[in-house]
Amino acid sequence: MTKPQRYPRDPVALLPLLEALLPASIALVGSIRSSPTLEIFATFPADPPAEWMVVAVLPGPVGQMRIFHSFEAGPITNEEKERGQAMVNAVVGEMLRDRPGYKLGAVHEAWSESLRLNVVGGRYHTMCTTFLAPKNAQVDASRADTCGLILDEGRPGDEVLIQAKSGYRTREWYAAQLGHTSVLRPTPDSLPVAWVVTVADGAIGALYTLPEFRRRGLAKAVLAHRLGKMTGLPGFCHVEVTNGASESLWEGMGWTRGHRVNWIYADD
């Protein structure tokens, strides 16, 4: 295989190409829509060939890259998997030489094992299934019992409780996302009892309700509020394949299963 080249590209200019391949490209489309000035590279300078790849470098403290290969848009044959792995490994290897320590996020399952073994080393996060919002991107929260609760956005101090219960990220990370967090709280000055967060690529995450407030539809209420704030962003989330309760929750709200993805962390 000829060594693929990397060309800096305007993220917004690539959106029509990537949007035509939704929902396969959803993590990358969400990244661009959330941060339209992010650093992005493609393996083509202008019109795309039959086989191509795009890599985005997420801004801020995330330290993460998103990749998309054109083969992800359809069923991947064994021959395409081998060719795709060769291109993905070559491009990601070059990118990581420029950015040591970066992790790879939402990597399609067709590339993740080859990347970990041949390029990145390190470890996996648990495999996740992508869940996709209904086409109207709405959640019916009309039956939610929010009596006595205030629908609000995150505020300083909420991150302590959110991190303690959700736990995947640092307290500082959750603090940075408070402007993209929807919560329900009993009083204006109290901590939340239910919440949901939007992460850097537009994905919904950290959906949680305190046990004593469950079975009232509060998760639907905060989710509907957050989706209403995400004008122009596709609704999606990633759920660990071992988390059957969360999978049932999302399916119960009409979200559908998509492709599987993984996160790869470089060796320390």
C-alpha positions as CSV (number, residue, x, y, z in Angstrom):
1,M,0.0,0.0,0.0
2,T,1.2,3.5,-0.9
3,K,1.8,5.5,2.2
4,P,-1.3,7.7,2.8
5,Q,-0.8,11.4,2.9
6,R,-2.3,13.8,5.5
7,Y,-3.8,17.1,4.4
8,P,-5.1,19.8,6.8
9,R,-8.7,20.5,6.0
10,D,-11.4,22.9,6.9
11,P,-13.8,20.9,9.2
12,V,-16.9,22.7,8.0
13,A,-16.0,22.0,4.4
14,L,-15.9,18.3,5.1
15,L,-19.3,18.2,6.8
16,P,-21.4,17.5,3.6
17,L,-19.3,14.5,2.8
18,L,-19.5,13.1,6.4
19,E,-23.1,13.9,6.9
20,A,-24.0,11.9,3.8
21,L,-22.6,8.9,5.6
22,L,-24.6,9.2,8.8
23,P,-25.1,7.5,11.1
24,A,-21.8,5.7,10.6
25,S,-19.9,9.0,10.9
26,I,-21.9,10.4,13.8
27,A,-19.0,10.7,16.3
28,L,-17.0,12.8,13.8
29,V,-19.9,14.8,12.7
30,G,-20.8,15.6,16.3
31,S,-17.2,16.6,17.0
32,I,-17.2,19.1,14.1
33,R,-20.6,20.5,14.9
34,S,-19.6,21.0,18.6
35,S,-16.2,22.5,17.7
36,P,-16.2,23.8,14.1
37,T,-12.6,25.1,14.4
38,L,-11.0,21.9,15.5
39,E,-7.9,20.6,13.9
40,I,-8.7,18.0,11.2
41,F,-6.8,16.1,8.5
42,A,-7.9,14.0,5.5
43,T,-6.1,11.6,3.3
44,F,-7.2,13.6,0.2
45,P,-6.6,17.3,-0.7
46,A,-9.9,17.9,-2.6
47,D,-12.4,15.4,-4.0
48,P,-12.3,12.1,-2.1
49,P,-11.2,8.9,-3.8
50,A,-13.0,5.6,-3.3
51,E,-11.1,4.9,-0.1
52,W,-10.3,7.7,2.3
53,M,-9.9,8.6,6.0
54,V,-10.4,11.7,8.2
55,V,-8.8,12.3,11.6
56,A,-10.0,15.0,14.1
57,V,-8.0,16.3,17.1
58,L,-10.4,17.2,19.9
59,P,-9.8,20.6,21.4
60,G,-9.0,21.5,25.0
61,P,-7.9,19.0,27.7
62,V,-9.5,16.0,26.1
63,G,-6.2,14.7,24.6
64,Q,-8.2,12.5,22.2
65,M,-8.5,11.9,18.5
66,R,-11.5,10.7,16.4
67,I,-11.1,8.7,13.2
68,F,-13.4,7.8,10.4
69,H,-12.7,5.5,7.4
70,S,-15.0,5.5,4.4
71,F,-15.5,1.7,4.7
72,E,-17.4,2.2,7.9
73,A,-20.4,3.5,5.9
74,G,-21.4,-0.1,5.0
75,P,-20.8,-3.7,5.7
76,I,-17.0,-4.3,5.8
77,T,-15.7,-7.3,3.9
78,N,-12.6,-9.2,5.0
79,E,-10.6,-7.6,2.2
80,E,-11.8,-4.1,3.0
81,K,-11.0,-4.7,6.7
82,E,-7.4,-5.6,5.8
83,R,-7.0,-2.6,3.5
84,G,-8.7,-0.3,6.0
85,Q,-6.6,-1.5,8.9
86,A,-3.4,-0.8,6.8
87,M,-4.5,2.8,6.1
88,V,-5.8,3.5,9.6
89,N,-2.6,2.1,11.3
90,A,-0.4,4.2,9.0
91,V,-2.2,7.5,9.5
92,V,-2.8,7.1,13.2
93,G,0.8,6.0,13.7
94,E,2.0,9.3,12.1
95,M,-0.5,11.3,14.1
96,L,0.6,9.8,17.4
97,R,4.2,10.6,16.6
98,D,3.2,14.2,16.5
99,R,1.0,13.9,19.6
100,P,2.4,11.3,22.0
101,G,0.1,10.2,24.8
102,Y,-3.2,11.0,22.9
103,K,-5.9,8.4,23.2
104,L,-8.2,7.3,20.4
105,G,-11.9,7.7,21.0
106,A,-15.0,6.0,19.5
107,V,-12.8,3.8,17.2
108,H,-14.9,1.4,15.0
109,E,-14.5,-2.2,16.1
110,A,-13.1,-3.1,12.7
111,W,-9.9,-1.1,13.5
112,S,-9.6,-1.1,17.3
113,E,-7.8,-4.4,17.8
114,S,-5.3,-3.9,15.0
115,L,-4.6,-0.3,16.3
116,R,-4.0,-1.5,19.9
117,L,-1.7,-4.4,18.9
118,N,0.3,-2.7,16.1
119,V,0.3,1.0,16.8
120,V,-0.8,2.2,20.2
121,G,-0.2,-0.6,22.6
122,G,-1.8,0.2,26.0
123,R,-5.2,-0.8,27.0
124,Y,-8.9,-0.7,26.0
125,H,-11.9,0.8,27.6
126,T,-14.8,-1.6,27.6
127,M,-16.4,-2.0,24.2
128,C,-19.4,0.2,23.7
129,T,-22.5,0.2,21.5
130,T,-23.6,3.4,19.8
131,F,-27.2,4.2,20.4
132,L,-28.9,6.6,18.0
133,A,-31.8,9.0,18.8
134,P,-35.0,8.8,16.9
135,K,-35.0,10.9,13.7
136,N,-37.0,13.7,15.4
137,A,-34.4,13.6,18.2
138,Q,-37.1,14.1,20.8
139,V,-37.8,12.3,24.0
140,D,-41.4,12.1,25.4
141,A,-41.1,13.4,28.9
142,S,-44.8,14.3,29.2
143,R,-45.4,11.7,32.0
144,A,-42.3,12.6,34.0
145,D,-43.2,13.5,37.6
146,T,-41.0,16.5,38.2
147,C,-43.3,18.0,40.9
148,G,-41.2,19.9,43.4
149,L,-38.1,19.9,41.2
150,I,-36.5,22.7,39.1
151,L,-35.2,22.0,35.6
152,D,-31.8,23.7,35.4
153,E,-28.4,23.7,33.9
154,G,-25.3,22.6,35.8
155,R,-23.6,25.1,38.1
156,P,-20.4,25.2,40.1
157,G,-20.5,22.6,42.9
158,D,-22.6,20.1,41.0
159,E,-19.5,18.4,39.6
160,V,-18.6,16.9,43.0
161,L,-21.8,14.8,43.1
162,I,-21.8,14.1,39.4
163,Q,-18.3,12.8,39.5
164,A,-19.0,10.7,42.7
165,K,-21.9,8.9,41.0
166,S,-20.9,8.8,37.4
167,G,-17.2,8.3,38.0
168,Y,-15.7,7.9,34.5
169,R,-14.1,11.4,34.4
170,T,-12.3,13.7,36.8
171,R,-14.1,16.3,38.8
172,E,-12.3,19.0,36.8
173,W,-13.7,17.5,33.6
174,Y,-17.2,17.5,34.8
175,A,-16.8,21.1,36.0
176,A,-15.7,22.1,32.5
177,Q,-18.9,20.5,31.1
178,L,-21.4,22.3,33.5
179,G,-22.5,24.6,30.7
180,H,-23.5,21.5,28.7
181,T,-25.3,19.7,31.6
182,S,-29.0,19.5,32.3
183,V,-30.2,18.8,35.9
184,L,-33.2,18.6,38.2
185,R,-32.8,20.0,41.7
186,P,-35.3,20.5,44.6
187,T,-34.4,24.1,45.2
188,P,-32.3,26.7,43.4
189,D,-29.4,26.2,45.9
190,S,-29.5,22.4,46.2
191,L,-27.5,19.8,44.5
192,P,-29.2,17.9,41.6
193,V,-31.1,14.7,41.9
194,A,-30.9,13.8,38.2
195,W,-28.6,14.9,35.4
196,V,-27.2,14.3,31.9
197,V,-24.0,15.7,30.3
198,T,-23.0,16.4,26.7
199,V,-19.4,15.5,25.9
200,A,-17.0,17.0,23.4
201,D,-18.2,15.1,20.3
202,G,-21.9,15.9,21.1
203,A,-22.6,12.5,22.7
204,I,-24.9,12.2,25.6
205,G,-23.3,10.8,28.7
206,A,-23.5,10.4,32.5
207,L,-27.3,10.0,32.6
208,Y,-28.1,9.4,36.2
209,T,-30.9,9.7,38.8
210,L,-30.4,9.3,42.5
211,P,-32.0,6.0,43.7
212,E,-34.6,7.6,45.9
213,F,-35.9,9.7,42.9
214,R,-36.1,6.9,40.4
215,R,-39.2,5.5,38.6
216,R,-40.5,9.1,38.1
217,G,-39.3,9.6,34.6
218,L,-36.7,12.1,35.6
219,A,-34.1,10.7,33.2
220,K,-36.4,11.4,30.3
221,A,-37.0,15.0,31.6
222,V,-33.3,15.9,31.8
223,L,-32.6,14.2,28.5
224,A,-35.4,16.0,26.7
225,H,-34.0,19.3,28.1
226,R,-30.4,18.6,26.9
227,L,-31.5,17.5,23.4
228,G,-33.5,20.7,23.1
229,K,-30.2,22.6,23.7
230,M,-28.4,20.7,21.0
231,T,-29.7,22.4,17.9
232,G,-28.1,20.9,14.8
233,L,-26.4,18.1,16.7
234,P,-27.3,14.5,16.2
235,G,-28.4,12.7,19.3
236,F,-26.4,9.7,20.2
237,C,-24.6,8.0,23.1
238,H,-22.2,5.1,23.8
239,V,-23.2,2.4,26.3
240,E,-20.8,-0.3,27.6
241,V,-21.8,-3.7,26.2
242,T,-21.8,-5.1,29.8
243,N,-24.4,-2.5,31.0
244,G,-27.7,-4.2,30.2
245,A,-29.7,-1.8,32.4
246,S,-28.5,1.2,30.4
247,E,-29.1,-0.5,27.1
248,S,-32.7,-1.3,28.1
249,L,-33.2,2.3,29.2
250,W,-32.1,3.8,25.9
251,E,-34.0,1.2,23.8
252,G,-37.1,1.9,26.0
253,M,-36.9,5.6,24.9
254,G,-36.9,4.6,21.2
255,W,-33.1,4.8,20.6
256,T,-31.7,2.2,18.2
257,R,-28.4,0.2,18.3
258,G,-25.7,1.2,15.9
259,H,-22.1,0.1,15.4
260,R,-19.7,-0.8,18.3
261,V,-16.7,1.4,19.2
262,N,-13.8,1.3,21.6
263,W,-11.4,3.7,23.3
264,I,-7.7,2.9,23.2
265,Y,-5.3,4.4,25.8
266,A,-1.5,4.5,25.0
267,D,1.0,3.0,27.4
268,D,2.0,5.4,30.1
